[in-house]
Amino acid sequence: MEKDLIEYIAKSLVDDPNAVSVTETEGERGRVLQLSVAQGDIGKVIGKYGRIAKALRTVLSATSSKDGTRYTLEILD
């Protein structure tokens, strides 16, 4: 569910939604979602001063607290 939510939000933000991919891996402190977008759309996902990236992480932490699993978001270049 968290993976689908981040993918949906990212596709809404970028110019090339077909290039958006989210992979889920297991990390040391829980699950890690790795968000990959087209090279020209990285700035749109990060936002000015990282505000959009912070908002994505806030939404992710709010949804992950319900089931007790901890998620972190990595934005890949």
N, CA, C and O atoms as CSV, one atom per row, in Angstrom:
chain,resi,resn,atom,element,x,y,z
A,1,MET,N,N,0.806,-1.187,0.000
A,1,MET,CA,C,0.000,0.000,0.000
A,1,MET,C,C,0.854,1.259,0.000
A,1,MET,O,O,0.572,2.189,-0.756
A,2,GLU,N,N,1.893,1.313,0.830
A,2,GLU,CA,C,2.770,2.475,0.896
A,2,GLU,C,C,3.497,2.681,-0.426
A,2,GLU,O,O,3.670,3.809,-0.888
A,3,LYS,N,N,3.919,1.571,-1.025
A,3,LYS,CA,C,4.604,1.651,-2.316
A,3,LYS,C,C,3.699,2.263,-3.376
A,3,LYS,O,O,4.128,3.125,-4.143
A,4,ASP,N,N,2.453,1.820,-3.419
A,4,ASP,CA,C,1.492,2.338,-4.390
A,4,ASP,C,C,1.189,3.817,-4.155
A,4,ASP,O,O,1.026,4.581,-5.106
A,5,LEU,N,N,1.115,4.211,-2.900
A,5,LEU,CA,C,0.832,5.605,-2.572
A,5,LEU,C,C,1.950,6.525,-3.038
A,5,LEU,O,O,1.681,7.559,-3.648
A,6,ILE,N,N,3.201,6.168,-2.761
A,6,ILE,CA,C,4.343,6.986,-3.177
A,6,ILE,C,C,4.415,7.030,-4.705
A,6,ILE,O,O,4.698,8.079,-5.283
A,7,GLU,N,N,4.165,5.906,-5.353
A,7,GLU,CA,C,4.191,5.870,-6.812
A,7,GLU,C,C,3.103,6.768,-7.405
A,7,GLU,O,O,3.351,7.474,-8.383
A,8,TYR,N,N,1.916,6.748,-6.829
A,8,TYR,CA,C,0.817,7.572,-7.313
A,8,TYR,C,C,1.136,9.064,-7.161
A,8,TYR,O,O,0.912,9.845,-8.086
A,9,ILE,N,N,1.650,9.447,-6.013
A,9,ILE,CA,C,1.983,10.855,-5.776
A,9,ILE,C,C,3.100,11.302,-6.715
A,9,ILE,O,O,3.025,12.387,-7.291
A,10,ALA,N,N,4.127,10.481,-6.875
A,10,ALA,CA,C,5.251,10.841,-7.744
A,10,ALA,C,C,4.798,10.975,-9.196
A,10,ALA,O,O,5.231,11.891,-9.895
A,11,LYS,N,N,3.939,10.079,-9.651
A,11,LYS,CA,C,3.452,10.162,-11.028
A,11,LYS,C,C,2.630,11.422,-11.252
A,11,LYS,O,O,2.593,11.946,-12.365
A,12,SER,N,N,1.971,11.911,-10.209
A,12,SER,CA,C,1.193,13.141,-10.313
A,12,SER,C,C,2.076,14.376,-10.398
A,12,SER,O,O,1.649,15.410,-10.911
A,13,LEU,N,N,3.305,14.276,-9.897
A,13,LEU,CA,C,4.191,15.431,-9.842
A,13,LEU,C,C,5.058,15.613,-11.085
A,13,LEU,O,O,5.405,16.744,-11.425
A,14,VAL,N,N,5.411,14.541,-11.760
A,14,VAL,CA,C,6.429,14.595,-12.813
A,14,VAL,C,C,5.819,14.782,-14.200
A,14,VAL,O,O,4.614,14.624,-14.395
A,15,ASP,N,N,6.692,15.124,-15.166
A,15,ASP,CA,C,6.274,15.272,-16.557
A,15,ASP,C,C,6.197,13.928,-17.275
A,15,ASP,O,O,5.385,13.746,-18.182
A,16,ASP,N,N,7.059,12.977,-16.858
A,16,ASP,CA,C,7.113,11.661,-17.504
A,16,ASP,C,C,6.707,10.573,-16.496
A,16,ASP,O,O,7.575,9.952,-15.884
A,17,PRO,N,N,5.395,10.337,-16.317
A,17,PRO,CA,C,4.969,9.356,-15.315
A,17,PRO,C,C,5.362,7.922,-15.643
A,17,PRO,O,O,5.393,7.075,-14.749
A,18,ASN,N,N,5.662,7.633,-16.904
A,18,ASN,CA,C,6.067,6.269,-17.264
A,18,ASN,C,C,7.447,5.918,-16.733
A,18,ASN,O,O,7.778,4.738,-16.611
A,19,ALA,N,N,8.251,6.915,-16.416
A,19,ALA,CA,C,9.603,6.672,-15.923
A,19,ALA,C,C,9.658,6.487,-14.408
A,19,ALA,O,O,10.723,6.201,-13.862
A,20,VAL,N,N,8.539,6.644,-13.733
A,20,VAL,CA,C,8.505,6.514,-12.269
A,20,VAL,C,C,8.489,5.038,-11.892
A,20,VAL,O,O,7.687,4.259,-12.406
A,21,SER,N,N,9.385,4.671,-10.990
A,21,SER,CA,C,9.369,3.313,-10.455
A,21,SER,C,C,9.725,3.347,-8.981
A,21,SER,O,O,10.579,4.120,-8.547
A,22,VAL,N,N,9.060,2.501,-8.228
A,22,VAL,CA,C,9.298,2.396,-6.791
A,22,VAL,C,C,9.598,0.944,-6.484
A,22,VAL,O,O,8.802,0.057,-6.792
A,23,THR,N,N,10.754,0.703,-5.873
A,23,THR,CA,C,11.111,-0.652,-5.463
A,23,THR,C,C,11.187,-0.699,-3.949
A,23,THR,O,O,11.566,0.275,-3.299
A,24,GLU,N,N,10.828,-1.831,-3.408
A,24,GLU,CA,C,10.810,-2.012,-1.955
A,24,GLU,C,C,11.861,-3.042,-1.575
A,24,GLU,O,O,11.874,-4.155,-2.100
A,25,THR,N,N,12.737,-2.664,-0.662
A,25,THR,CA,C,13.776,-3.572,-0.170
A,25,THR,C,C,13.756,-3.576,1.350
A,25,THR,O,O,13.122,-2.734,1.986
A,26,GLU,N,N,14.453,-4.529,1.905
A,26,GLU,CA,C,14.567,-4.630,3.357
A,26,GLU,C,C,15.860,-3.956,3.791
A,26,GLU,O,O,16.932,-4.276,3.277
A,27,GLY,N,N,15.765,-3.034,4.727
A,27,GLY,CA,C,16.935,-2.331,5.235
A,27,GLY,C,C,17.237,-2.728,6.661
A,27,GLY,O,O,16.606,-3.625,7.219
A,28,GLU,N,N,18.218,-2.043,7.251
A,28,GLU,CA,C,18.610,-2.363,8.623
A,28,GLU,C,C,17.527,-1.999,9.636
A,28,GLU,O,O,17.317,-2.716,10.614
A,29,ARG,N,N,16.838,-0.876,9.394
A,29,ARG,CA,C,15.839,-0.406,10.350
A,29,ARG,C,C,14.414,-0.539,9.840
A,29,ARG,O,O,13.526,0.158,10.329
A,30,GLY,N,N,14.174,-1.396,8.891
A,30,GLY,CA,C,12.829,-1.570,8.346
A,30,GLY,C,C,12.862,-1.628,6.836
A,30,GLY,O,O,13.889,-1.958,6.242
A,31,ARG,N,N,11.768,-1.315,6.227
A,31,ARG,CA,C,11.658,-1.358,4.770
A,31,ARG,C,C,12.092,-0.037,4.157
A,31,ARG,O,O,11.885,1.033,4.729
A,32,VAL,N,N,12.703,-0.136,2.971
A,32,VAL,CA,C,13.177,1.028,2.238
A,32,VAL,C,C,12.472,1.080,0.895
A,32,VAL,O,O,12.481,0.107,0.141
A,33,LEU,N,N,11.860,2.221,0.598
A,33,LEU,CA,C,11.259,2.449,-0.713
A,33,LEU,C,C,12.214,3.319,-1.514
A,33,LEU,O,O,12.579,4.413,-1.081
A,34,GLN,N,N,12.615,2.833,-2.677
A,34,GLN,CA,C,13.534,3.569,-3.540
A,34,GLN,C,C,12.747,4.114,-4.719
A,34,GLN,O,O,12.203,3.360,-5.527
A,35,LEU,N,N,12.694,5.440,-4.805
A,35,LEU,CA,C,11.945,6.122,-5.849
A,35,LEU,C,C,12.898,6.553,-6.950
A,35,LEU,O,O,13.891,7.235,-6.698
A,36,SER,N,N,12.589,6.153,-8.161
A,36,SER,CA,C,13.395,6.511,-9.314
A,36,SER,C,C,12.506,7.213,-10.328
A,36,SER,O,O,11.430,6.720,-10.667
A,37,VAL,N,N,12.965,8.384,-10.817
A,37,VAL,CA,C,12.216,9.147,-11.816
A,37,VAL,C,C,13.166,9.507,-12.948
A,37,VAL,O,O,14.369,9.263,-12.856
A,38,ALA,N,N,12.624,10.091,-14.026
A,38,ALA,CA,C,13.460,10.544,-15.135
A,38,ALA,C,C,14.404,11.643,-14.644
A,38,ALA,O,O,14.095,12.365,-13.696
A,39,GLN,N,N,15.549,11.757,-15.299
A,39,GLN,CA,C,16.582,12.713,-14.888
A,39,GLN,C,C,16.032,14.141,-14.799
A,39,GLN,O,O,16.387,14.872,-13.874
A,40,GLY,N,N,15.187,14.547,-15.725
A,40,GLY,CA,C,14.649,15.901,-15.720
A,40,GLY,C,C,13.586,16.145,-14.662
A,40,GLY,O,O,13.213,17.293,-14.419
A,41,ASP,N,N,13.093,15.092,-14.031
A,41,ASP,CA,C,12.016,15.224,-13.046
A,41,ASP,C,C,12.492,15.128,-11.598
A,41,ASP,O,O,11.678,15.200,-10.678
A,42,ILE,N,N,13.776,14.969,-11.387
A,42,ILE,CA,C,14.279,14.819,-10.018
A,42,ILE,C,C,13.961,16.059,-9.183
A,42,ILE,O,O,13.562,15.949,-8.023
A,43,GLY,N,N,14.138,17.226,-9.776
A,43,GLY,CA,C,13.863,18.460,-9.048
A,43,GLY,C,C,12.408,18.594,-8.652
A,43,GLY,O,O,12.100,19.180,-7.614
A,44,LYS,N,N,11.515,18.062,-9.457
A,44,LYS,CA,C,10.085,18.140,-9.137
A,44,LYS,C,C,9.718,17.233,-7.982
A,44,LYS,O,O,8.789,17.532,-7.232
A,45,VAL,N,N,10.427,16.138,-7.828
A,45,VAL,CA,C,10.143,15.216,-6.735
A,45,VAL,C,C,10.807,15.690,-5.441
A,45,VAL,O,O,10.277,15.472,-4.351
A,46,ILE,N,N,11.959,16.332,-5.564
A,46,ILE,CA,C,12.645,16.827,-4.365
A,46,ILE,C,C,12.033,18.153,-3.919
A,46,ILE,O,O,11.793,18.354,-2.728
A,47,GLY,N,N,11.784,19.049,-4.851
A,47,GLY,CA,C,11.174,20.326,-4.523
A,47,GLY,C,C,12.188,21.346,-4.040
A,47,GLY,O,O,13.347,21.028,-3.775
A,48,LYS,N,N,11.723,22.571,-3.935
A,48,LYS,CA,C,12.569,23.665,-3.478
A,48,LYS,C,C,12.892,23.446,-2.002
A,48,LYS,O,O,11.997,23.282,-1.172
A,49,TYR,N,N,14.175,23.448,-1.696
A,49,TYR,CA,C,14.686,23.203,-0.339
A,49,TYR,C,C,14.281,21.834,0.200
A,49,TYR,O,O,14.302,21.618,1.411
A,50,GLY,N,N,13.914,20.909,-0.683
A,50,GLY,CA,C,13.564,19.560,-0.261
A,50,GLY,C,C,12.190,19.433,0.362
A,50,GLY,O,O,11.908,18.454,1.052
A,51,ARG,N,N,11.335,20.411,0.128
A,51,ARG,CA,C,10.022,20.404,0.779
A,51,ARG,C,C,9.123,19.272,0.311
A,51,ARG,O,O,8.420,18.671,1.124
A,52,ILE,N,N,9.130,18.969,-0.977
A,52,ILE,CA,C,8.267,17.897,-1.479
A,52,ILE,C,C,8.771,16.541,-0.986
A,52,ILE,O,O,7.980,15.678,-0.608
A,53,ALA,N,N,10.086,16.362,-0.994
A,53,ALA,CA,C,10.654,15.109,-0.492
A,53,ALA,C,C,10.307,14.931,0.989
A,53,ALA,O,O,9.987,13.826,1.426
A,54,LYS,N,N,10.370,16.005,1.745
A,54,LYS,CA,C,10.021,15.940,3.171
A,54,LYS,C,C,8.545,15.605,3.343
A,54,LYS,O,O,8.182,14.828,4.226
A,55,ALA,N,N,7.691,16.190,2.501
A,55,ALA,CA,C,6.257,15.894,2.572
A,55,ALA,C,C,5.981,14.435,2.223
A,55,ALA,O,O,5.148,13.792,2.862
A,56,LEU,N,N,6.676,13.908,1.212
A,56,LEU,CA,C,6.520,12.491,0.862
A,56,LEU,C,C,6.918,11.600,2.031
A,56,LEU,O,O,6.243,10.614,2.327
A,57,ARG,N,N,8.010,11.949,2.692
A,57,ARG,CA,C,8.466,11.155,3.847
A,57,ARG,C,C,7.486,11.259,5.006
A,57,ARG,O,O,7.281,10.287,5.733
A,58,THR,N,N,6.877,12.433,5.187
A,58,THR,CA,C,5.888,12.607,6.248
A,58,THR,C,C,4.656,11.749,5.995
A,58,THR,O,O,4.153,11.094,6.908
A,59,VAL,N,N,4.171,11.752,4.761
A,59,VAL,CA,C,3.021,10.909,4.409
A,59,VAL,C,C,3.368,9.436,4.608
A,59,VAL,O,O,2.553,8.662,5.109
A,60,LEU,N,N,4.564,9.060,4.217
A,60,LEU,CA,C,5.001,7.670,4.367
A,60,LEU,C,C,5.080,7.271,5.832
A,60,LEU,O,O,4.662,6.171,6.193
A,61,SER,N,N,5.603,8.136,6.673
A,61,SER,CA,C,5.701,7.790,8.089
A,61,SER,C,C,4.320,7.740,8.738
A,61,SER,O,O,4.103,6.951,9.657
A,62,ALA,N,N,3.389,8.563,8.276
A,62,ALA,CA,C,2.031,8.531,8.823
A,62,ALA,C,C,1.318,7.232,8.465
A,62,ALA,O,O,0.609,6.666,9.297
A,63,THR,N,N,1.497,6.761,7.248
A,63,THR,CA,C,0.843,5.516,6.854
A,63,THR,C,C,1.539,4.295,7.453
A,63,THR,O,O,0.885,3.294,7.749
A,64,SER,N,N,2.836,4.369,7.631
A,64,SER,CA,C,3.557,3.206,8.149
A,64,SER,C,C,3.356,3.027,9.644
A,64,SER,O,O,3.554,1.925,10.154
A,65,SER,N,N,2.970,4.070,10.360
A,65,SER,CA,C,2.789,3.925,11.795
A,65,SER,C,C,1.549,3.103,12.130
A,65,SER,O,O,1.436,2.588,13.243
A,66,LYS,N,N,0.618,2.973,11.190
A,66,LYS,CA,C,-0.602,2.215,11.452
A,66,LYS,C,C,-0.337,0.722,11.610
A,66,LYS,O,O,-0.917,0.071,12.479
A,67,ASP,N,N,0.544,0.182,10.765
A,67,ASP,CA,C,0.799,-1.257,10.853
A,67,ASP,C,C,2.079,-1.591,11.610
A,67,ASP,O,O,2.414,-2.766,11.759
A,68,GLY,N,N,2.794,-0.589,12.085
A,68,GLY,CA,C,3.981,-0.827,12.899
A,68,GLY,C,C,5.264,-1.030,12.120
A,68,GLY,O,O,6.333,-1.106,12.725
A,69,THR,N,N,5.198,-1.119,10.799
A,69,THR,CA,C,6.396,-1.283,9.987
A,69,THR,C,C,6.980,0.093,9.699
A,69,THR,O,O,6.254,1.027,9.356
A,70,ARG,N,N,8.277,0.209,9.840
A,70,ARG,CA,C,8.934,1.481,9.587
A,70,ARG,C,C,9.427,1.532,8.140
A,70,ARG,O,O,10.099,0.614,7.671
A,71,TYR,N,N,9.089,2.604,7.448
A,71,TYR,CA,C,9.494,2.793,6.063
A,71,TYR,C,C,10.373,4.024,5.954
A,71,TYR,O,O,10.165,5.014,6.655
A,72,THR,N,N,11.355,3.954,5.071
A,72,THR,CA,C,12.146,5.128,4.720
A,72,THR,C,C,12.107,5.284,3.204
A,72,THR,O,O,11.938,4.309,2.472
A,73,LEU,N,N,12.265,6.530,2.742
A,73,LEU,CA,C,12.192,6.819,1.323
A,73,LEU,C,C,13.536,7.317,0.843
A,73,LEU,O,O,14.111,8.238,1.421
A,74,GLU,N,N,14.036,6.701,-0.223
A,74,GLU,CA,C,15.257,7.137,-0.883
A,74,GLU,C,C,14.898,7.551,-2.300
A,74,GLU,O,O,14.203,6.834,-3.019
A,75,ILE,N,N,15.389,8.734,-2.687
A,75,ILE,CA,C,15.174,9.221,-4.043
A,75,ILE,C,C,16.474,9.005,-4.804
A,75,ILE,O,O,17.504,9.588,-4.464
A,76,LEU,N,N,16.424,8.168,-5.834
A,76,LEU,CA,C,17.626,7.806,-6.572
A,76,LEU,C,C,17.843,8.767,-7.745
A,76,LEU,O,O,16.888,9.230,-8.368
A,77,ASP,N,N,19.113,9.058,-8.034
A,77,ASP,CA,C,19.432,9.908,-9.186
A,77,ASP,C,C,19.455,9.061,-10.436
A,77,ASP,O,O,19.704,9.576,-11.526
